[in-house]
């Protein structure tokens, strides 16, 4: 057995010993300040990341680090309450290890949430954005290296990285509920520093609408394995290069928390409709 497949097997074996309920259909990744969707899940089992063999541990203060199994409505789900980032020092392979595990556990659709900066100046603090495409400016790729053919093809197609039916439905739901929501192109950067005014101008020129330090590696691995993907971000800072404010993490987390009920409402509704 390939050494990497052995790691996946070890993690799966441990998780399946801990959770013997229904196979999850949906995976959910809960990002910065957005962990409370976990409260909507009728929880059946919670497993801390540090108990799972080979599973990376989130080091970001606002990320819990727990795998939650349960139900949203009648749908079996598994949620990652907290994610890993490249800037934490992990390799791309390590930060996407959990996505492989979610797929191997049986999910067919992956929902991602997170905080992002608004490069598009029409976006305001607390607005939601359904990601419909991305630009990868990160310095590495989780699919680099030997391909594991059992998991996906050597050269995965990325013509449709995000499921447009879910994008359009999320926009419909937001309109029905009176939430400010846009669709946009996500620019992925390495971090952990925020960007300079010139970098924000560059991102706008190349077609970016929002910028963040996560999401894209997870999407690349998810699509490699054939998962359906929906990603929704909360705008937690406005990236106007001519009027930049100093970054304040506490403010970012507070804005994300204020937007959390809207994001939770949309994602939980989408899942129940699947």
N, C-alpha and C positions, 0 to 999 in steps of 0.2 A: 504493500500500500504506500502511495506517495506520502511523504512526511507531513505535508500540509493537510491532506485528506485525513491523516491519522489525528491531527489536532482537531479538525472538525468532528471527527467521530468521537473523540474523547469528550468534547463539549456536549455533543448531542446525547451521548449516553448518560452523562451526569444530569442534564436537564430532564430527560425522559424518566429518570429515576425519581426526580423531585416533583414532576408534574405528569399525572396520568389521566388528565381530562381530555376533552375533544381536541382534535388537531386544529390549530389556529388557521383561519382563512386570510386574516388581514394582519399586517405588521404596521406598527405606528412608532415613529421616532419623535420624541418630544424634546424640543430644544430650549434655548435660553428663556427662562421665565415662563415657560409654557407647559410645565409639568402637571398642571392640575387637571388636564383631561383624564389623567389616571383616576381621578375621583368619580368620573362618569362610568368607569368600568366596574362591573360586578366582579370583584377580584376572587379568583379561585386559588392562585398561588403567586407568591412574590419571591424572586430569587435575586439576592444581591450579586452584582457582577463579580465581586472578588471571590465568590464561592465557585464560580464556573471555570473549569480548566481552560487556560489559554485566552480567556476573555480579558480584553483591556479594561482598565478602570478609569473613569472620568476624573480629571483633576480640577475641573472648573467649578468654582464655588457654587454657582447657581444650578448645577446638574447633580441629581440625586445618585444615579448609578444603580438602577434596579430593573429587572426584567419582570413584567407583570402579565400574567395569564388571566383571562376572564372573558366576560361577555359584554358587548355593547348591543343592546337590544337582543336579538336572537343570533347575533354573529359572534363567533369565537375569534378573539383577537389576542395578540401578544404585543405589548408596548415596551419600548425602551425609554425609561424615564431618565433621560440624560444620554448624551452622545459623546464621542471622542473627536478630537480635532488634530490635524497635522501639526499645528503649532505647539501642542502639548509635548511633542517629541516622539510621538508614535510614527511608525512607518505607515504609508498608505494601505498596505496589506493589513496591518494591525487595526486601523480604525474602521476598516470595512469588514473585518472578521465577523462582527455580529450580523451584518446583512446576509452573509453566506449562511449563518446559522438559522436566521429567520426563514430563509428560503427552504433550507433542508428540513425545518420543522413542519413545512407544508403550506406556507402562505402563498397566495397568488397575486396580492396587491400590496404595495407599500405606500403609506402616507408619511410625509415628512413635514415637520414644522420647524421654524426657527426665527431668529431675529436677523434683520438685515438693514443696511443703509440705503436710503432713497437717492439714487443717482438721478432718476427722473424727478424733476422739481415739481411736477404735478402731484407727486406722492407726499402725503403729510404724515406727521407722527401718529402712530396707531392705526394707519391704514393697513389693510390686508392686500397681499399680492399673490395671485395664482401664477406660479412659474410655468411658462409654456416652452421655454428654451433656455440654453445657458451658453456662457463663454468660459472656458476653463483657462485661467491664468495661473493656476497652481504649478508648482515646480516638479511635480511627480504625478504618476498615474497608477492607481491600484491594480490595473490590468497588465502592467509592465512585468516582464519576466516570463518564466515558463507558464504556458497556458494549461489549465486543468480541463481537459476536454469533457469530462463528466459534468462540469458546471456550466460550460458555455463555449462558443466558438472563439477562435483566435482573434478574429477581426469583427467584433460585434457591430451591428448596424445602429446608428444613432440618428436616423432620419426622423424618428418620432420618440424622443426621449421621455416626454411627458404625455399622459393620456388626455387627449383633447376633450373627450366626452366628460371626464371628471373636471377639467379646467372650466369648460363651459357651464357645467351644472353648478359648480361652486360659485361662479359669477351670477347665475340665475338666483341661487339661494340668497346670496348677499343682497341682491337687488330687492328680493321679496321681503327681506328682514330689515332693510334700511341700513345696511353696513357699507362703509366705503371700501370698495375692493376693485383692484385693477388686475390686468394680466401683464406679465413682464418677463424680460430676459435677465437671468441671474448671472452675475459675474463672480466667479469663485477666485479668491485670493488666498495666499498662504497665511497671512497674519503672523504674530498677534497684533502688530501695530495697525492703527487705522491709516487711511491713505492720505496722500498730500493733495493739495488743490489741483496740481497738474495731473495727478493720477485720476482724480474724479473727472476732469475734463476729457482725458483719454478714454475712460470707460464710456462716457456719453457718446463720444465720436464713433466708437466701434460698435455701438448699438446696445449698450447695457442700460438697464432700468434700475437695478438694485444690486447691491454687492454684499457678499458675506464670506465666511471662512469655513463653510461646511457644505453639506447638501450634494454637491457635484460628485465627489468620490463615491458617495453612497449610491447615487443614481447610476453612475457608470457600472458599478458592480451589480446593482439590481437589474439593469437592462441586459447586462451580459448573461444573466441567468433567466431572462425572459419574464421578469416581473413587470406588472402594470404599476406605473408610478404616478403619484400626485404629490406635489410639493406646494405648501402655502407658507409665505413668510409674513412677518409683522414688521412694518417700518418703525425702527426705534431711533434712528437719527437721520437728519436731512443733510445730504451731502452737496450743499451748494458751495462750489469752490470760491465764490466771491464773498460768502458770509458764513464761514465755518466757525462753529462753536467748539470749545474744548470738550473732549470726550469725558463722560461721566458714567461709569458702569452702573451705579445705583439708579440713575435716571433711565438708562436703557432697560434694566430689569423691571422698573416700575411701569414704564410704558408697555412693555410686553405683558405684564400682569393685567393692566387695564384692558388690553385688547384680547386677553385670553378667553373671556366668555364668548366673544364673537367667533374666534377661531375654533373653540371647542364645539360650539353649536354647529358650525358648518361641517367640520370633519366628522362629528358623530352622526349628523344627518346623512352625509354621503355614505358612510359605512352602513348605516341601517337600510339605505336604499339599494345597496349592492345585492 
